[in-house]
Amino acid sequence: TDDSSFCLRIFKIIVIGDSGVGKTCLTHRLWSGRFPEKSEATIGVDFREKVLEVEGEWIKIQMWDTAGQERYRKSMVQHYYRGAHAIFYVYDVTDERSFQSLPVWIEECRRHSRGHDVPSVLVGNKCDLHGASRVSGDVARKFAELHGMPFFQTSAKNPQVSDNPEDILAMVAQRLKNQKPLALNPPLGTEDLCAPNTEKRGACGC
Ligand SMILES: Nc1nc2c(ncn2[C@@H]2O[C@H](COP(=O)(O)OP(=O)(O)OP(=O)(O)O)[C@@H](O)[C@H]2O)c(=O)[nH]1
């Protein structure tokens, strides 16, 4: 047998954001290719993993779909962030409040990742809806630039109308695999902050 097949690098991605923005649906879309008919509030964390081939290397992606509701997440917060290689910050494009909450999520991440800024992407979800209070794409893009994150607008329900969630994951996986910053043009002075957290990289028993 080929021993290298048991020697996968593992990358942990956590999905963060207010309750109801669609974290579970996005994760479900990525793992099953479908939009779930029913989605209930996540309690604690929902954990999925899969093996992806990226440019000839098989890597294992672990996706941690976290609870947005405070009462379902309190005791788990440390576990979410420990060893995370990347974060999807998700907001709902029809819900201004979920966008306004982002600095709080970013701050929480900083507190728990011991001074490291974990490479992140900003994902506006529910682009298939045309609600009155849509968060401006330009404003969100500027926010993402300010924080050195690539920005995507997507829909777990109807990926055709927007960036495809699978493409977002593929891009993140490719950058993690190559240990490149997630943002193409990190803002001046933040290059180190965008570098992948390599401390727990390569969880390989070989
Ligand atoms: N129209 C539309 N609805 C969506 C989309 N994504 C999620 N939803 C709906 O939004 C609601 C909340 O989705 P969830 O995925 O459970 O939200 P969550 O962020 O995981 O919520 P918590 O687990 O409480 O943190 C559900 O009713 C979904 O059907 C989307 O892309 N488009």
The ligand as an SDF file (V2000), in Angstrom:
LIG
                    3D

 32 34  0  0  0  0  0  0  0  0999 V2000
  -33.4080   32.2860    0.8770 N   0  0  0  0  0  0  0  0  0  0  0  0
  -32.3750   31.7640    1.5340 C   0  0  0  0  0  0  0  0  0  0  0  0
  -32.5550   31.2850    2.7760 N   0  0  0  0  0  0  0  0  0  0  0  0
  -31.4850   30.7600    3.4060 C   0  0  0  0  0  0  0  0  0  0  0  0
  -30.1990   30.6870    2.8000 C   0  0  0  0  0  0  0  0  0  0  0  0
  -29.3390   30.1280    3.6910 N   0  0  0  0  0  0  0  0  0  0  0  0
  -30.0720   29.8450    4.7840 C   0  0  0  0  0  0  0  0  0  0  0  0
  -31.3620   30.2170    4.6200 N   0  0  0  0  0  0  0  0  0  0  0  0
  -32.4540   30.0950    5.6010 C   0  0  0  0  0  0  0  0  0  0  0  0
  -32.0850   30.8210    6.7660 O   0  0  0  0  0  0  0  0  0  0  0  0
  -32.5110   30.1540    7.9420 C   0  0  0  0  0  0  0  0  0  0  0  0
  -31.3500   29.9520    8.8820 C   0  0  0  0  0  0  0  0  0  0  0  0
  -30.3930   29.1000    8.2640 O   0  0  0  0  0  0  0  0  0  0  0  0
  -29.3030   28.3020    9.1190 P   0  0  0  0  0  0  0  0  0  0  0  0
  -28.3540   27.6930    8.1460 O   0  0  0  0  0  0  0  0  0  0  0  0
  -29.9440   27.3830   10.0950 O   0  0  0  0  0  0  0  0  0  0  0  0
  -28.6190   29.4990    9.9380 O   0  0  0  0  0  0  0  0  0  0  0  0
  -27.3800   29.4370   10.9590 P   0  0  0  0  0  0  0  0  0  0  0  0
  -26.5200   30.5960   10.6660 O   0  0  0  0  0  0  0  0  0  0  0  0
  -26.7230   28.0930   10.8950 O   0  0  0  0  0  0  0  0  0  0  0  0
  -28.1010   29.6180   12.3920 O   0  0  0  0  0  0  0  0  0  0  0  0
  -27.5700   29.1370   13.8590 P   0  0  0  0  0  0  0  0  0  0  0  0
  -27.3530   27.6730   13.8040 O   0  0  0  0  0  0  0  0  0  0  0  0
  -28.6840   29.5300   14.8140 O   0  0  0  0  0  0  0  0  0  0  0  0
  -26.3230   29.9120   14.1560 O   0  0  0  0  0  0  0  0  0  0  0  0
  -33.1790   28.8520    7.4990 C   0  0  0  0  0  0  0  0  0  0  0  0
  -34.5840   29.0510    7.4650 O   0  0  0  0  0  0  0  0  0  0  0  0
  -32.6610   28.6520    6.0700 C   0  0  0  0  0  0  0  0  0  0  0  0
  -33.5870   27.9600    5.2490 O   0  0  0  0  0  0  0  0  0  0  0  0
  -30.0350   31.2050    1.4560 C   0  0  0  0  0  0  0  0  0  0  0  0
  -28.9690   31.2170    0.8350 O   0  0  0  0  0  0  0  0  0  0  0  0
  -31.1710   31.7280    0.8900 N   0  0  0  0  0  0  0  0  0  0  0  0
  1  2  1  0
  2  3  2  0
  2 32  1  0
  3  4  1  0
  4  5  2  0
  4  8  1  0
  5  6  1  0
  5 30  1  0
  6  7  2  0
  7  8  1  0
  8  9  1  0
  9 10  1  0
  9 28  1  0
 10 11  1  0
 11 12  1  0
 11 26  1  0
 12 13  1  0
 13 14  1  0
 14 15  2  0
 14 16  1  0
 14 17  1  0
 17 18  1  0
 18 19  2  0
 18 20  1  0
 18 21  1  0
 21 22  1  0
 22 23  2  0
 22 24  1  0
 22 25  1  0
 26 27  1  0
 26 28  1  0
 28 29  1  0
 30 31  2  0
 30 32  1  0
M  END
$$$$
